[in-house]
């Protein structure tokens, strides 16, 4: 079976080896050929091939021209290679889904709409997320009669949301997008903690990093001076650094914009006593399960899969979307070292279900079943 994917990920086209590149290493073994349409990168526009049979086709146009580009270039690729399914990663202004729907109508090849998460669900961080939530609802209503099915990556939040929006359960595929390389993300034999907590992700509003800093200040008011590592970059970096300084946390909160490899990231998880997700909306998130695979317990808001993975309190703790409950959960984990270590062991066992090749295989077989293909 040959697959056409429509993605917003440009990392591969600029030479970066992020999660999408890593996923394709195993994913590509399940298909004869994969073509990926993606937005224009900075710099030269050229087809890039990875893993021998995955071909990235960056657009020559801006994002505003993506709907037409997807329909035009997609028709050319389908005519040349005979793809059996279009998989569209849908978000934002839904250029990908709109272009994929047009392409499906023109070629007769069905398209699968992937909704990894909906900004503003369950909580909107700002006005922008409320607008994005409204756009997502409008898109799902529009795509309901056009998409073959919707893929979601968690079994709690998203199926219930789509049901409220009128999508029948049989048209929702729950196929997690957590593909963890357990050879890289694994517990350490022995490693002294370098910081009490770490948080990894883009420095944007929905990550809740302002509340995390406030929670650290509250912990200090309660007599517990915690150290933290923030890994990521984004538009709120300067504001967060200033907030840390105002709260008197500058000496205990380190900011690292980028790490060079997954192995380096795994070392940071292992050097942290707890990993934190304070987000208001997520699909996975991947970073918390990577940390769990490293034997690091997690404190998280009930977003994405975390409400399912931490429900029993054995691998970490859930907290609310407020500063006080976040501080309470952090202290509950960090003030009991025996319990924290037991949580880390349990977290690593839970993460085993997302082992890279097995999890990618489940995804590949799920979409092949939708297309009625056997991968040959």
C-alpha positions in Angstrom: 0.0 0.0 0.0 1.2 3.5 -0.8 0.3 6.4 1.5 0.0 10.2 1.0 0.4 12.2 4.2 -0.4 15.9 4.6 1.5 17.3 7.5 2.4 20.7 9.1 5.8 19.4 10.2 8.7 21.1 8.4 11.5 19.8 10.6 12.6 17.1 8.1 12.8 19.6 5.2 15.3 21.7 7.1 17.4 18.8 8.3 16.1 18.4 11.8 15.4 14.9 13.2 12.4 15.4 15.4 9.6 13.0 16.5 8.1 12.8 13.0 11.5 11.8 11.5 11.9 9.2 14.1 8.4 7.8 13.7 8.9 7.4 10.0 11.8 5.1 10.5 9.5 2.3 11.6 6.3 3.6 9.9 8.0 3.4 6.5 8.5 -0.4 6.9 4.7 -0.9 6.7 4.2 0.8 3.4 5.7 0.5 -0.1 5.9 4.3 -0.5 5.0 7.3 1.6 4.7 10.9 0.2 4.4 13.8 2.6 3.1 17.2 1.6 4.2 19.9 4.0 4.5 23.7 4.2 7.3 25.7 2.7 10.5 25.7 4.8 12.9 28.6 5.1 15.6 28.2 2.5 15.7 26.1 -0.6 12.5 24.2 -1.6 13.4 20.6 -2.7 12.1 17.1 -2.3 13.9 15.3 0.6 13.9 11.6 1.0 14.4 9.7 4.3 14.5 6.0 5.1 14.6 5.3 1.4 10.9 5.4 0.7 9.5 8.5 2.5 9.5 11.6 0.3 8.8 15.1 1.6 7.4 17.6 -0.9 7.5 21.1 0.6 5.2 23.7 -0.9 6.5 26.6 -3.0 3.7 28.8 -1.7 2.8 30.4 1.7 0.4 28.7 4.1 -2.4 30.7 2.5 -1.9 28.8 -0.7 -1.7 25.4 0.9 -5.2 24.2 0.0 -4.6 24.6 -3.7 -1.1 23.2 -3.4 -2.3 20.1 -1.7 -5.0 19.5 -4.3 -2.7 20.1 -7.2 0.5 18.4 -6.1 -1.5 15.6 -4.5 -3.3 14.8 -7.8 0.1 14.6 -9.5 1.5 12.2 -6.9 -1.6 10.0 -6.8 -1.6 9.8 -10.6 2.1 8.8 -10.6 2.0 6.4 -7.6 -1.5 5.2 -6.9 -1.9 5.9 -3.2 -4.6 4.1 -1.3 -5.2 6.6 1.5 -4.7 10.3 2.3 -3.8 11.0 5.9 -4.3 14.7 6.9 -2.9 16.2 10.1 -5.5 18.8 10.9 -5.2 21.9 13.1 -5.3 25.7 13.0 -7.0 27.1 9.9 -7.3 23.5 8.6 -5.5 24.1 5.3 -4.5 20.4 5.3 -8.0 19.0 5.8 -9.6 21.4 3.3 -7.0 20.6 0.7 -7.2 16.8 1.5 -11.0 16.9 1.1 -10.7 18.6 -2.3 -8.0 16.1 -3.3 -10.2 13.2 -2.1 -13.2 14.5 -4.1 -11.0 14.9 -7.3 -9.3 11.5 -7.1 -11.7 9.2 -5.2 -9.0 8.3 -2.7 -10.4 8.5 0.8 -8.9 10.8 3.5 -8.4 10.3 7.2 -8.6 13.5 9.3 -6.2 13.4 12.3 -7.0 15.5 15.2 -4.3 15.2 17.8 -5.8 17.7 20.1 -8.1 20.7 20.0 -6.7 24.0 21.3 -8.9 25.3 24.1 -10.1 21.8 25.2 -10.5 21.2 28.0 -9.4 24.7 29.0 -8.7 27.7 26.8 -5.5 29.5 27.8 -6.4 32.7 25.9 -8.7 34.3 23.3 -6.7 32.8 20.5 -7.4 29.3 21.8 -11.1 30.0 22.0 -11.0 31.1 18.4 -9.1 27.9 17.5 -11.7 25.8 19.4 -14.5 27.4 17.4 -12.6 26.8 14.1 -12.1 23.1 15.0 -15.7 22.6 15.8 -16.7 24.2 12.5 -14.1 22.1 10.6 -15.4 18.8 12.2 -18.9 19.7 11.2 -17.8 20.4 7.7 -15.5 17.4 7.4 -18.1 15.0 8.8 -19.5 14.2 5.4 -16.2 14.4 3.6 -13.6 12.5 5.7 -13.6 8.7 5.8 -12.9 8.8 9.6 -11.3 10.8 12.3 -8.1 9.6 14.0 -7.6 10.8 17.6 -4.7 9.9 19.9 -6.3 9.5 23.3 -9.4 7.5 24.4 -10.7 9.9 27.0 -11.0 13.5 25.9 -11.2 13.4 22.1 -13.9 10.7 21.4 -16.2 12.4 23.9 -15.6 15.8 22.4 -16.3 14.5 18.8 -19.4 12.7 20.0 -20.7 16.1 21.4 -20.0 17.5 18.0 -22.1 14.9 16.2 -19.5 12.4 15.0 -20.6 8.8 15.5 -18.3 6.5 17.5 -17.7 4.1 14.6 -16.1 6.9 12.6 -13.5 7.6 15.3 -10.2 5.7 15.4 -8.3 5.8 18.6 -4.7 5.3 17.6 -2.2 6.8 20.1 0.7 8.9 18.8 3.2 8.0 21.6 6.0 6.1 20.0 8.8 5.7 22.6 12.2 4.3 21.9 12.8 2.3 25.1 16.5 1.8 24.1 16.9 5.6 24.6 14.2 6.5 27.1 14.9 4.0 29.9 15.6 4.2 33.7 19.2 4.8 34.8 21.1 2.3 36.8 22.1 5.1 39.2 22.0 8.9 38.6 21.9 11.6 41.2 19.2 14.2 40.6 20.3 17.5 39.3 17.0 19.3 39.8 13.7 18.7 41.5 11.6 19.0 38.4 11.8 19.5 34.7 9.3 20.6 32.1 9.8 20.2 28.3 7.9 21.9 25.5 7.4 25.1 23.5 7.2 28.2 25.6 3.6 29.2 24.7 0.5 30.0 26.6 -1.2 26.6 26.8 1.8 25.0 28.5 0.9 26.7 31.8 4.5 27.7 32.6 3.4 30.9 34.3 1.4 28.8 36.8 4.3 26.5 37.3 6.6 29.4 38.3 3.9 30.7 40.6 3.6 27.2 42.1 7.3 27.1 42.8 7.0 30.5 44.6 4.1 29.0 46.6 6.2 26.0 47.5 8.9 28.4 48.8 6.3 30.2 50.9 5.6 26.8 52.4 9.2 26.3 53.2 10.3 24.1 50.2 12.8 25.6 47.8 12.6 23.6 44.6 14.9 23.7 41.6 13.6 23.4 38.1 14.8 23.0 34.5 12.7 24.4 31.6 13.6 22.9 28.2 12.2 24.7 25.2 11.9 27.9 23.2 9.1 30.0 22.1 7.5 33.5 22.1 7.0 33.6 25.9 10.7 32.9 26.8 11.5 36.5 27.8 8.3 36.9 29.7 8.9 33.7 31.7 12.5 34.6 32.5 11.2 38.0 33.8 8.5 36.3 35.8 11.1 34.0 37.4 13.2 37.0 38.3 10.3 38.9 39.8 9.4 35.8 41.9 13.0 35.5 43.1 13.4 32.2 41.3 16.2 33.0 38.9 18.9 31.1 40.8 16.8 28.0 40.9 15.1 27.9 37.5 17.3 27.1 34.5 16.2 27.6 30.9 17.7 25.5 28.1 16.4 26.3 24.6 17.4 23.1 22.9 19.1 19.7 23.4 21.0 18.0 20.6 19.5 14.5 20.7 16.8 12.2 22.3 19.6 10.6 24.4 20.4 14.1 25.8 16.8 14.6 26.6 16.5 11.3 28.3 19.5 12.2 30.5 17.6 15.3 31.6 14.5 13.3 32.5 16.6 10.9 34.5 18.3 13.8 36.3 15.0 15.2 37.4 13.0 13.9 40.4 9.7 14.6 38.8 8.5 15.8 35.3 5.7 18.3 35.1 2.9 19.0 32.6 0.9 22.1 33.5 -0.8 22.4 30.1 -4.4 23.4 29.5 -4.7 21.2 26.4 -2.5 18.4 24.9 -2.9 15.3 22.7 -0.4 13.0 24.5 1.7 14.7 25.6 4.8 12.8 24.4 7.2 14.4 26.8 5.5 13.1 30.0 5.5 9.5 28.7 9.2 9.9 27.7 9.9 10.9 31.2 7.9 8.0 32.6 9.9 5.6 30.5 13.0 7.0 32.1 11.6 6.1 35.6 10.6 9.7 36.4 7.2 10.2 37.9 4.9 12.8 36.6 2.7 15.6 37.9 0.2 16.7 35.3 -3.1 18.4 34.6 -5.7 15.9 33.3 -5.0 16.6 29.6 -4.6 14.2 26.7 -3.7 10.7 27.9 -2.6 11.8 31.3 -6.0 11.5 32.9 -5.9 7.9 31.9 -2.3 7.1 32.8 -2.2 8.8 36.2 -5.7 8.0 37.3 -4.7 5.6 40.1 -1.9 7.9 41.4 0.7 5.1 41.2 2.9 6.6 38.5 2.5 10.3 39.5 -0.3 12.7 40.4 -2.9 14.6 38.6 -3.5 18.3 39.5 -6.0 20.9 38.6 -5.5 24.0 36.4 -4.7 26.2 39.4 -1.5 27.1 41.2 -2.4 25.7 44.6 -3.2 22.2 43.4 -0.1 22.1 41.3 2.0 23.1 44.3 0.2 20.5 46.4 0.9 17.7 43.9 4.6 18.6 43.6 5.1 18.6 47.3 3.2 15.3 47.7 5.6 13.6 45.3 8.8 15.3 46.3 8.4 15.1 50.1 8.1 11.3 50.2 11.2 9.9 48.5 10.2 6.2 49.0 6.9 6.9 47.4 8.5 8.9 44.6 10.9 6.0 43.7 8.0 3.6 43.7 6.1 5.9 41.4 9.1 6.0 39.0 9.2 2.2 38.8 5.5 2.1 38.1 5.8 4.9 35.5 8.5 3.0 33.6 6.2 -0.1 33.4 3.3 1.9 32.1 5.4 3.4 29.4 6.3 0.0 28.0 3.0 -0.2 26.3 4.1 2.7 24.0 7.3 0.9 22.8 8.2 2.4 19.5 7.9 -0.4 17.0 4.8 -1.9 18.6 3.0 1.5 18.9 3.9 2.6 15.3 2.7 -0.8 14.1 -0.7 -0.4 15.7 -1.0 3.0 14.0 0.0 1.6 10.6 -2.3 -1.4 10.8 -5.1 0.8 11.9 -5.0 3.1 8.9 -4.4 0.2 6.5 -7.5 -1.4 7.8 -9.4 1.8 7.1 -8.1 1.8 3.5 -8.8 -1.9 3.1 -5.2 -2.4 2.2 -2.7 -5.1 3.3 0.5 -3.1 2.9 1.6 -5.0 -0.1 
